[in-house]
Amino acid sequence: MRRLNRKKTLNLMKELDAFPKVPESYVETSASGGTVSLIAFTTIAFLTIMEFMVYRDTWMKYEYEVDKDFTSKLRINIDITVAMRCQYVGADVLDLAETMVASADGLIYEPVIFELTPQQKELQRMLQLIQSRLQEEHSLQDVIFKSAFKGASTALPPREDNSLQSPDACRIHGHLYVNKVAGNFHITVGKAIPHPRGHAHLAALVSHESYNFSHRIDHLSFGELIPGIINPLDGTEKIASDHNQMFQYFITVVPTKLHTYKISAETHQFSVTERERVINHAAGSHGVSGIFMKYDISSLMVTVTEEHMPFWQFLVRLCGIIGGIFSTTGILHGFGRFVAEIIFCRFRLGSYRSTSVPLPDGHTSNHLPLITDNSTH
């Protein structure tokens, strides 16, 4: 009874077999089939390696939402060198919402030499080259996000020579905390003096011939300071062609939450538009000489998340590659054999040309004559 049940079970399982086996005595191999199989295996191996490389890689996912945080402070990180002595220049932030000067106590004025050393010039040239490539290849920003904390700061290293030249420039570096509203960070002649109607700078004691707003922006960022992140103005250098010259940077700041496998931080990205002009009141070009960075905060917030392909998706794609290659090559091989057989059959039929045999009644027969023993005599 048990053996009968086992046989029924085995027979049932055989009927459910979706992969029937063909006896080896019925299998016919050919050179064309072996060639197609070799091509299929090579293609499968190549695509499998490429798919594994895609599985190992990660990509950045961008999500957008409305920024609802209006109460927190915005941090501005600054490292700018101006080609004027520190006692002649002043930097501050004018908050357009409250029309008041934000505190600039976090800034340090350091007398330096504006001319760079050969090593500093080489590092600045590399930074400018990276900036030019970032403007052409926007996808490189994802690489920078992934390698955050691996790279060094964009600030130039200290001078390696002990020059006895007196400082002719002022390096203004540090950070400020301002409200998350539009504002204007500027560097101009004289120290800032706040008063009820706004603010002013003590520029009367500085002669116009000493004005020189040639500057170098080693670093400018908003939000949390993340080493390795290259910002749009890092490495910028401007040389003034006139004493009374204004440099303007119109900046749009976008709050950004960065989540990668290495870091999780809240920072800010920004885009910038540059403009410069010579102040000439007689020609209608009004304004104040200096460096002005007018920034505005975007109402949208970007969440950048590093993602990885799930393992189950990798298996599904791998099965699709293997099954698809086998099916496609099998169909192509069968179609090729079908076409080849048709061509060869026509060629063989054409080699047997028909002959005409005269009949006694004057007709002809297109059939081949039968060869008999009497016809040989």
C-alpha positions as CSV (number, residue, x, y, z in Angstrom):
1,M,0.0,0.0,0.0
2,R,2.8,2.4,0.9
3,R,4.7,1.5,-2.3
4,L,1.6,2.2,-4.3
5,N,1.2,5.6,-2.7
6,R,4.9,6.4,-3.3
7,K,4.5,5.5,-7.0
8,K,1.4,7.7,-7.3
9,T,3.3,10.5,-5.6
10,L,6.3,10.1,-7.9
11,N,4.0,10.0,-11.0
12,L,2.3,13.2,-9.8
13,M,5.6,14.9,-9.3
14,K,6.8,13.9,-12.8
15,E,3.6,15.3,-14.3
16,L,4.3,18.6,-12.5
17,D,7.9,18.7,-13.9
18,A,8.2,22.0,-15.8
19,F,11.8,21.1,-16.9
20,P,11.5,17.9,-18.9
21,K,14.8,16.2,-19.7
22,V,15.7,14.9,-23.2
23,P,17.7,11.7,-23.4
24,E,21.2,12.2,-24.4
25,S,20.8,9.8,-27.4
26,Y,18.2,12.3,-28.8
27,V,20.5,15.3,-28.4
28,E,22.3,16.5,-31.5
29,T,25.2,18.9,-31.2
30,S,26.6,21.2,-34.0
31,A,29.5,23.6,-34.6
32,S,27.1,26.5,-35.0
33,G,25.4,25.6,-31.7
34,G,28.7,25.5,-29.9
35,T,29.7,28.9,-31.3
36,V,26.4,30.5,-30.2
37,S,26.8,28.9,-26.8
38,L,30.3,30.3,-26.4
39,I,29.1,33.8,-27.4
40,A,26.2,33.5,-24.9
41,F,28.4,32.4,-22.0
42,T,30.9,35.2,-22.8
43,T,28.1,37.8,-22.9
44,I,26.6,36.5,-19.6
45,A,30.0,36.7,-17.9
46,F,30.6,40.2,-19.1
47,L,27.1,41.5,-18.1
48,T,27.3,39.7,-14.7
49,I,30.6,41.5,-13.9
50,M,29.1,44.9,-15.0
51,E,25.9,44.2,-12.9
52,F,28.0,43.4,-9.9
53,M,29.9,46.7,-10.3
54,V,26.5,48.5,-10.4
55,Y,25.4,46.6,-7.3
56,R,28.5,47.8,-5.4
57,D,28.1,51.4,-6.4
58,T,25.7,53.9,-4.7
59,W,23.8,56.9,-5.9
60,M,22.4,60.1,-4.4
61,K,18.6,60.5,-4.2
62,Y,17.2,64.1,-4.1
63,E,13.9,64.9,-2.4
64,Y,12.4,68.4,-2.1
65,E,10.1,69.8,0.5
66,V,9.1,73.1,2.0
67,D,11.5,74.4,4.7
68,K,9.4,75.2,7.8
69,D,12.3,76.1,10.0
70,F,12.3,79.9,10.3
71,T,13.4,80.4,13.9
72,S,16.9,78.9,13.8
73,K,20.1,80.9,13.0
74,L,22.0,80.6,9.8
75,R,25.8,80.1,10.1
76,I,28.1,81.8,7.5
77,N,31.6,80.5,7.2
78,I,34.0,83.1,5.7
79,D,37.7,83.0,4.7
80,I,38.4,86.0,2.4
81,T,41.7,87.8,1.8
82,V,41.5,91.5,0.6
83,A,44.5,93.3,-0.8
84,M,44.2,96.2,1.8
85,R,45.5,96.6,5.3
86,C,43.3,95.5,8.1
87,Q,42.9,99.0,9.5
88,Y,41.4,100.2,6.3
89,V,38.6,97.6,5.8
90,G,35.6,96.5,7.7
91,A,33.1,93.6,7.3
92,D,29.6,93.2,8.6
93,V,26.2,91.8,7.7
94,L,23.1,93.9,7.1
95,D,19.9,92.0,8.0
96,L,17.3,93.2,5.5
97,A,14.4,92.0,7.7
98,E,15.3,94.0,10.8
99,T,17.5,96.6,9.0
100,M,20.3,96.2,11.6
101,V,23.9,95.1,11.5
102,A,24.4,91.6,12.7
103,S,27.2,91.0,15.1
104,A,30.6,90.5,13.4
105,D,32.5,89.4,16.6
106,G,33.2,86.0,15.1
107,L,35.4,87.4,12.4
108,I,39.2,87.6,12.8
109,Y,41.3,90.2,10.9
110,E,44.7,88.8,10.2
111,P,47.5,90.8,8.4
112,V,48.9,88.7,5.5
113,I,50.8,88.9,2.2
114,F,48.4,88.9,-0.7
115,E,50.9,87.4,-3.2
116,L,50.8,83.6,-2.9
117,T,53.8,81.3,-2.7
118,P,54.4,78.7,-5.5
119,Q,52.9,75.9,-3.4
120,Q,49.8,78.0,-2.6
121,K,49.4,78.9,-6.2
122,E,49.5,75.3,-7.2
123,L,46.8,74.4,-4.7
124,Q,44.6,77.3,-5.8
125,R,45.1,76.3,-9.5
126,M,43.9,72.7,-8.7
127,L,40.9,74.1,-6.8
128,Q,40.0,76.3,-9.8
129,L,40.3,73.4,-12.1
130,I,37.9,71.4,-10.0
131,Q,35.5,74.3,-10.0
132,S,35.5,74.5,-13.8
133,R,34.9,70.7,-14.1
134,L,32.0,71.0,-11.6
135,Q,30.4,73.6,-13.8
136,E,30.6,71.3,-16.8
137,E,29.8,67.9,-15.1
138,H,27.1,68.5,-12.5
139,S,27.1,64.8,-11.6
140,L,30.5,65.2,-9.9
141,Q,28.8,66.9,-7.0
142,D,27.5,63.4,-6.0
143,V,31.0,62.2,-5.8
144,I,31.9,65.1,-3.6
145,F,28.9,64.3,-1.3
146,K,30.0,60.7,-1.0
147,S,33.6,61.6,-0.2
148,A,32.7,64.2,2.5
149,F,35.1,64.2,5.4
150,K,37.8,62.5,3.2
151,G,38.9,65.7,1.6
152,A,40.8,68.5,3.3
153,S,39.6,72.0,3.8
154,T,39.8,74.4,0.8
155,A,41.7,77.0,2.9
156,L,45.2,77.6,1.7
157,P,48.0,76.2,3.9
158,P,50.3,78.7,5.7
159,R,53.2,80.1,3.9
160,E,56.2,77.8,3.8
161,D,58.8,80.6,3.5
162,N,59.8,83.1,6.2
163,S,59.3,86.2,4.1
164,L,60.4,89.5,5.7
165,Q,58.0,91.4,3.5
166,S,55.5,93.5,5.5
167,P,51.8,92.4,5.3
168,D,49.9,94.2,2.5
169,A,46.6,92.4,2.8
170,C,44.0,91.4,5.3
171,R,42.6,87.9,5.8
172,I,39.1,88.0,7.2
173,H,38.0,84.6,8.4
174,G,35.7,83.0,11.0
175,H,31.9,82.6,11.1
176,L,28.7,84.6,11.8
177,Y,25.2,83.6,12.9
178,V,22.4,85.5,11.2
179,N,18.6,85.2,10.9
180,K,17.3,82.9,8.1
181,V,16.2,85.9,5.9
182,A,17.8,87.7,3.0
183,G,20.9,89.7,4.0
184,N,23.9,91.5,2.7
185,F,27.5,90.6,3.8
186,H,29.9,93.2,2.6
187,I,33.5,94.3,3.0
188,T,34.2,97.9,2.3
189,V,36.5,100.8,3.4
190,G,36.5,101.6,7.1
191,K,35.0,100.0,10.2
192,A,31.3,99.7,10.5
193,I,29.4,102.1,12.9
194,P,25.8,101.3,13.7
195,H,23.3,104.1,14.1
196,P,19.4,104.3,14.3
197,R,18.9,104.7,10.5
198,G,21.2,101.8,9.5
199,H,24.9,101.8,9.6
200,A,27.9,103.5,8.2
201,H,31.6,103.0,7.6
202,L,34.5,105.3,8.6
203,A,35.9,105.8,5.2
204,A,36.8,109.5,5.4
205,L,40.2,108.9,6.7
206,V,41.3,106.6,3.9
207,S,42.5,108.0,0.6
208,H,41.0,106.8,-2.6
209,E,44.5,105.9,-3.9
210,S,44.8,103.2,-1.3
211,Y,41.6,101.5,-2.4
212,N,42.3,98.0,-3.7
213,F,39.5,95.5,-3.5
214,S,41.4,92.7,-5.3
215,H,40.4,89.7,-3.2
216,R,40.6,85.9,-3.0
217,I,37.8,83.8,-1.6
218,D,39.4,80.7,-0.1
219,H,36.2,79.5,1.5
220,L,32.5,80.6,1.7
221,S,29.8,78.3,2.9
222,F,26.5,78.4,4.8
223,G,25.5,76.0,7.6
224,E,27.5,73.3,9.2
225,L,31.1,73.3,8.1
226,I,31.9,70.0,6.4
227,P,35.5,69.3,5.3
228,G,35.8,68.0,1.8
229,I,32.7,69.8,0.4
230,I,33.7,72.3,-2.4
231,N,31.5,75.3,-2.6
232,P,30.9,77.4,-5.8
233,L,33.1,80.4,-4.7
234,D,36.0,78.5,-3.2
235,G,39.2,79.4,-5.0
236,T,37.8,82.5,-6.6
237,E,40.3,85.3,-7.2
238,K,39.4,88.8,-8.5
239,I,41.9,91.5,-9.4
240,A,40.6,95.1,-9.4
241,S,41.4,97.2,-12.4
242,D,40.4,100.5,-10.7
243,H,40.6,101.9,-7.2
244,N,36.8,102.5,-7.1
245,Q,35.5,99.1,-8.1
246,M,32.5,97.1,-6.8
247,F,32.3,93.3,-6.8
248,Q,28.9,91.9,-6.3
249,Y,27.9,88.2,-5.7
250,F,24.1,87.4,-5.8
251,I,23.7,84.1,-3.8
252,T,20.7,81.9,-3.5
253,V,21.0,79.5,-0.5
254,V,19.2,76.2,-0.4
255,P,18.9,74.3,2.9
256,T,20.2,70.8,2.5
257,K,20.1,67.7,4.6
258,L,22.9,65.3,3.7
259,H,22.6,61.6,4.7
260,T,25.3,59.2,3.4
261,Y,26.8,56.0,4.8
262,K,29.6,58.1,6.3
263,I,28.0,61.3,7.6
264,S,24.6,62.9,8.4
265,A,24.6,66.6,8.5
266,E,22.5,69.7,7.9
267,T,24.2,72.1,5.6
268,H,23.4,74.5,2.7
269,Q,24.1,74.5,-1.0
270,F,24.0,77.8,-3.0
271,S,24.2,79.1,-6.5
272,V,25.9,82.4,-7.3
273,T,25.8,85.1,-10.0
274,E,28.8,87.5,-10.2
275,R,29.0,91.1,-11.3
276,E,31.7,93.8,-11.1
277,R,31.8,97.4,-12.2
278,V,33.8,100.6,-11.7
279,I,32.1,103.3,-9.6
280,N,31.9,106.5,-11.6
281,H,29.3,108.9,-10.5
282,A,29.8,111.2,-13.5
283,A,29.0,108.3,-15.9
284,G,26.0,107.2,-13.9
285,S,27.6,104.2,-12.2
286,H,26.7,104.9,-8.5
287,G,27.5,102.8,-5.5
288,V,30.2,102.1,-2.9
289,S,33.5,100.5,-3.6
290,G,33.9,97.1,-2.0
291,I,32.8,93.4,-2.0
292,F,29.1,92.8,-1.6
293,M,27.5,89.3,-1.1
294,K,23.8,89.5,-1.2
295,Y,22.2,86.2,-0.2
296,D,18.6,85.0,-0.2
297,I,17.2,81.9,1.5
298,S,15.2,79.5,-0.6
299,S,11.9,78.3,0.7
300,L,12.6,74.7,-0.5
301,M,14.7,72.2,1.4
302,V,16.7,69.4,-0.3
303,T,17.3,66.1,1.3
304,V,20.2,64.2,-0.3
305,T,20.3,60.5,0.6
306,E,22.8,57.9,-0.5
307,E,21.1,54.7,-1.6
308,H,22.3,51.2,-2.5
309,M,20.7,48.5,-4.7
310,P,19.0,45.8,-2.5
311,F,20.4,42.3,-2.8
312,W,17.1,40.9,-4.0
313,Q,17.0,43.4,-6.8
314,F,20.5,42.4,-7.8
315,L,19.4,38.7,-7.9
316,V,16.3,39.5,-10.0
317,R,18.4,41.6,-12.5
318,L,21.0,38.8,-12.6
319,C,18.4,36.1,-13.4
320,G,16.9,38.4,-16.1
321,I,20.3,38.7,-17.7
322,I,21.0,34.9,-17.7
323,G,17.5,33.9,-18.8
324,G,17.3,36.7,-21.4
325,I,20.6,35.9,-23.0
326,F,19.8,32.1,-23.2
327,S,16.3,32.8,-24.7
328,T,17.5,35.4,-27.1
329,T,20.5,33.4,-28.4
330,G,18.3,30.3,-28.7
331,I,15.7,32.2,-30.8
332,L,18.4,33.7,-33.0
333,H,20.2,30.4,-33.5
334,G,16.9,28.7,-34.5
335,F,16.0,31.4,-36.9
336,G,19.5,31.3,-38.4
337,R,19.3,27.6,-38.9
338,F,15.8,28.0,-40.5
339,V,17.1,30.6,-43.0
340,A,20.2,28.5,-43.8
341,E,18.2,25.4,-44.5
342,I,15.9,27.3,-46.9
343,I,18.9,28.7,-48.8
344,F,20.7,25.3,-49.0
345,C,17.5,23.5,-50.1
346,R,17.0,25.9,-53.0
347,F,20.6,25.5,-53.9
348,R,20.3,21.7,-54.0
349,L,17.1,21.7,-56.0
350,G,18.7,24.0,-58.6
351,S,21.5,21.5,-59.2
352,Y,19.1,18.9,-60.5
353,R,18.1,20.4,-63.8
354,S,15.3,18.6,-65.7
355,T,16.0,17.0,-69.2
356,S,13.5,16.7,-72.1
357,V,12.9,13.2,-73.7
358,P,11.2,13.0,-77.2
359,L,8.1,10.8,-77.4
360,P,6.9,8.9,-80.6
361,D,3.8,11.1,-81.0
362,G,6.0,14.2,-81.2
363,H,5.5,15.4,-77.6
364,T,8.3,15.8,-75.1
365,S,8.6,14.5,-71.5
366,N,10.3,16.5,-68.8
367,H,10.7,13.4,-66.6
368,L,14.1,11.7,-66.4
369,P,14.3,8.5,-68.5
370,L,14.4,5.3,-66.7
371,I,17.6,3.3,-67.1
372,T,17.0,-0.3,-67.8
373,D,19.1,-3.2,-68.8
374,N,17.9,-3.1,-72.4
375,S,18.9,0.5,-72.8
376,T,22.5,-0.4,-72.2
377,H,22.8,-2.6,-75.2
